[in-house]
Amino acid sequence: MPSPRAIPSIDLLLQQPAALALVDAHGRTQVVDALRTAATEWRAAPTGDPGTWIVARAAALLDQTSAPLLVPVINATGVIIHTNLGRAPLARTAAARAAEVAGGYSNLEYDLEAGERGSRHLHAEQLLCALTGAEAAVVTSNNAAATVLVLAAVAAGREVIVSRGELVEIGGGFRVPDVMTQSGAVLREVGTTNRTRVTDYAAAISERTALILRVHPSNFRIEGFTERPPLADLATLAHRFDLPVFEDLGSGWLGVPHTQPWPDALAGEPSVRDSVAADVDLIAFSGDKLLGGPQCGLIVGRAAWVARVRTHPLMRAVRAGKMTYAALEATLALWRREPSRTEIPVVDMLLMPLEAIEWRVRELAVTLRTHAPHLQCDIIDGASTIGGGAAPQSAIPTRLLAIRSPRQSAAALESALRAGTPPVVARIQHDALLIDLRTVRREDDEALTKAVCGALQFSAPCEDCT
């Protein structure tokens, strides 16, 4: 066994060609730290030539620490707005615009015509108003920030009336009552969990009331013996007492008309346009859900109330940056032109014909059966879902590839896919690995095929995938 005394000094190790290459790539300080860590490991379990082993181990350690933790993933789950996978993927043009603006200076807060300081809040406002019918708009970092901002700007220290059936909790422990407390507003519950009437709201209005809050349940449904007043009736009541109505809509479904019918799964999803038409004063929603844009919170509504929100001191803490504005404007521009809407991945996935999915699934199945005849590849009916807290009971018909292998369990296949490059996230059902191509971009089909081939550990290399 080699003696620990045989370890060369760090200075000698740094003179090796391999170590010099590491210094060029990572810098001397990081390489020295990695060499010391590797030397400590070698002392604990001496093996082979210490100089060679330590430098090789240091290279491996540097690769681990320098590798990005945030990486692209292929989503084969069939969940269109997958919060854990980054929600809505951006359109190519939106991503390109964000990169273009991020790579240099921009007129984020500069008026090019006047040659003086401008306002970032003007960006995207015109497009948002055109698409929703609102008088004004403002952009924040996310929808939670938008909700806190509105409550703080309009209702701090005063009561906000909200139905008990809308005191919801969404992902990450985000609870409406807690948010209201943080904003400084005072919660005033009305009605019951399953039934709230306009008269319940009316009875709670007093001189302490600041606004009426409507919350979209988004991630659940209460069915059966239920009652919920229409938004227009709520707005009529509020305006009778000179109060605003604020709706936390969340999902961000615009509700714009389209020549190709939207999926039935969206039939019951409230839209921003309908809320504006119902005379709601302020509406907050996410940019990275059904809108298909970047993460941000959008507030649209009456100009006077939006101005009050925009000038609140908290606005600076939750404002959006230049990359968000660039990607958002590009996404909204695609929404304005109906032929280009399918360039938005979320829209494309929602409208993807079953026949197109079937054809792609068959192509994948043929490749796998050709190179791995031991596999059982079945094409079955299934359902994709919208996800992201939108349309919780949504089910969009799809075609799935169900893969079973006598050599590997479905759990082992799924784990191997996640460990690949790029990682692929699929789902398991009845001990079969299920692939839903609705949420896989068409240009990623080849990468997906290679990833699946690698995970299946073919006995002979797949020529199409090498």
RASUL-V803028 format. One record per backbone hydrogen bond with DSSP energy under -0.5 kcal/mol. NH is the residue of the N-H (numbers start at 1). CO is the residue of the C=O. If there is no record, write none. Layout:
BEGIN
nh->NH co->CO
nh->NH co->CO
END
This chain:
BEGIN
nh->6 co->3
nh->7 co->4
nh->13 co->9
nh->14 co->10
nh->15 co->12
nh->16 co->13
nh->20 co->16
nh->21 co->17
nh->22 co->18
nh->23 co->19
nh->24 co->20
nh->25 co->21
nh->26 co->22
nh->27 co->22
nh->27 co->23
nh->31 co->27
nh->32 co->28
nh->33 co->29
nh->34 co->30
nh->35 co->31
nh->36 co->32
nh->37 co->33
nh->38 co->34
nh->39 co->35
nh->40 co->36
nh->41 co->37
nh->42 co->38
nh->43 co->39
nh->44 co->40
nh->45 co->41
nh->46 co->43
nh->53 co->49
nh->54 co->50
nh->55 co->51
nh->56 co->52
nh->57 co->53
nh->58 co->54
nh->59 co->55
nh->60 co->56
nh->61 co->57
nh->62 co->58
nh->63 co->59
nh->64 co->60
nh->65 co->61
nh->66 co->62
nh->67 co->63
nh->71 co->69
nh->74 co->423
nh->75 co->73
nh->76 co->74
nh->76 co->425
nh->80 co->78
nh->80 co->385
nh->81 co->386
nh->82 co->80
nh->83 co->81
nh->85 co->82
nh->86 co->83
nh->87 co->82
nh->88 co->288
nh->95 co->91
nh->96 co->92
nh->97 co->93
nh->98 co->94
nh->99 co->95
nh->100 co->96
nh->101 co->97
nh->102 co->98
nh->103 co->99
nh->104 co->101
nh->110 co->107
nh->111 co->116
nh->112 co->110
nh->115 co->111
nh->116 co->111
nh->118 co->109
nh->122 co->119
nh->123 co->120
nh->125 co->122
nh->126 co->122
nh->128 co->124
nh->129 co->125
nh->130 co->126
nh->131 co->127
nh->132 co->128
nh->133 co->129
nh->135 co->301
nh->136 co->301
nh->138 co->299
nh->140 co->297
nh->141 co->318
nh->146 co->142
nh->147 co->143
nh->148 co->144
nh->149 co->145
nh->150 co->146
nh->151 co->147
nh->152 co->148
nh->153 co->149
nh->154 co->150
nh->155 co->151
nh->156 co->152
nh->157 co->184
nh->158 co->155
nh->159 co->208
nh->160 co->186
nh->161 co->211
nh->162 co->188
nh->164 co->190
nh->165 co->192
nh->166 co->163
nh->167 co->164
nh->168 co->166
nh->170 co->174
nh->173 co->170
nh->174 co->170
nh->174 co->171
nh->175 co->173
nh->176 co->168
nh->179 co->175
nh->180 co->176
nh->181 co->177
nh->182 co->178
nh->183 co->179
nh->184 co->180
nh->184 co->181
nh->185 co->180
nh->186 co->158
nh->187 co->185
nh->188 co->160
nh->190 co->162
nh->192 co->195
nh->196 co->227
nh->200 co->197
nh->201 co->197
nh->202 co->198
nh->203 co->199
nh->204 co->200
nh->204 co->201
nh->205 co->201
nh->205 co->202
nh->209 co->206
nh->210 co->159
nh->211 co->159
nh->212 co->244
nh->213 co->161
nh->214 co->246
nh->216 co->248
nh->217 co->215
nh->219 co->217
nh->223 co->221
nh->225 co->223
nh->226 co->224
nh->227 co->194
nh->229 co->196
nh->234 co->230
nh->235 co->231
nh->236 co->232
nh->237 co->233
nh->238 co->234
nh->239 co->235
nh->240 co->236
nh->241 co->237
nh->241 co->238
nh->242 co->239
nh->243 co->238
nh->244 co->210
nh->246 co->212
nh->247 co->282
nh->248 co->214
nh->248 co->246
nh->249 co->247
nh->249 co->284
nh->250 co->284
nh->251 co->249
nh->254 co->252
nh->261 co->259
nh->266 co->263
nh->267 co->264
nh->269 co->266
nh->270 co->268
nh->272 co->253
nh->273 co->254
nh->275 co->271
nh->276 co->272
nh->277 co->273
nh->278 co->274
nh->279 co->276
nh->280 co->275
nh->281 co->245
nh->282 co->245
nh->283 co->300
nh->284 co->247
nh->285 co->298
nh->286 co->250
nh->287 co->296
nh->290 co->251
nh->292 co->289
nh->293 co->287
nh->297 co->140
nh->297 co->142
nh->298 co->285
nh->299 co->138
nh->300 co->283
nh->301 co->136
nh->302 co->281
nh->306 co->302
nh->307 co->303
nh->308 co->304
nh->309 co->305
nh->310 co->306
nh->311 co->307
nh->312 co->309
nh->315 co->312
nh->316 co->313
nh->317 co->314
nh->318 co->314
nh->318 co->315
nh->319 co->315
nh->320 co->139
nh->325 co->321
nh->326 co->322
nh->327 co->323
nh->328 co->324
nh->329 co->325
nh->330 co->326
nh->331 co->327
nh->332 co->328
nh->333 co->329
nh->334 co->330
nh->335 co->331
nh->336 co->332
nh->337 co->333
nh->338 co->336
nh->340 co->337
nh->341 co->337
nh->341 co->338
nh->343 co->340
nh->344 co->341
nh->345 co->343
nh->347 co->344
nh->348 co->344
nh->349 co->345
nh->350 co->346
nh->351 co->347
nh->352 co->348
nh->357 co->353
nh->358 co->354
nh->359 co->355
nh->360 co->356
nh->361 co->357
nh->362 co->358
nh->363 co->359
nh->364 co->360
nh->365 co->361
nh->366 co->362
nh->367 co->363
nh->368 co->364
nh->369 co->365
nh->370 co->366
nh->371 co->367
nh->372 co->368
nh->375 co->372
nh->376 co->404
nh->377 co->375
nh->378 co->376
nh->378 co->402
nh->380 co->378
nh->380 co->400
nh->382 co->398
nh->384 co->396
nh->385 co->78
nh->387 co->390
nh->388 co->81
nh->390 co->387
nh->392 co->218
nh->394 co->391
nh->396 co->384
nh->397 co->395
nh->398 co->382
nh->400 co->380
nh->401 co->435
nh->402 co->378
nh->402 co->400
nh->403 co->401
nh->403 co->433
nh->404 co->376
nh->405 co->408
nh->413 co->409
nh->414 co->410
nh->415 co->411
nh->416 co->412
nh->417 co->413
nh->418 co->414
nh->419 co->415
nh->420 co->417
nh->423 co->72
nh->424 co->417
nh->425 co->74
nh->426 co->424
nh->427 co->434
nh->429 co->432
nh->432 co->429
nh->433 co->403
nh->434 co->427
nh->434 co->432
nh->435 co->401
nh->436 co->76
nh->436 co->434
nh->437 co->399
nh->437 co->435
nh->439 co->436
nh->440 co->437
nh->441 co->439
nh->444 co->441
nh->445 co->442
nh->448 co->444
nh->449 co->445
nh->450 co->446
nh->451 co->447
nh->452 co->448
nh->453 co->449
nh->454 co->450
nh->455 co->451
nh->456 co->452
nh->457 co->453
nh->457 co->454
nh->458 co->453
nh->463 co->461
nh->465 co->462
nh->466 co->463
END
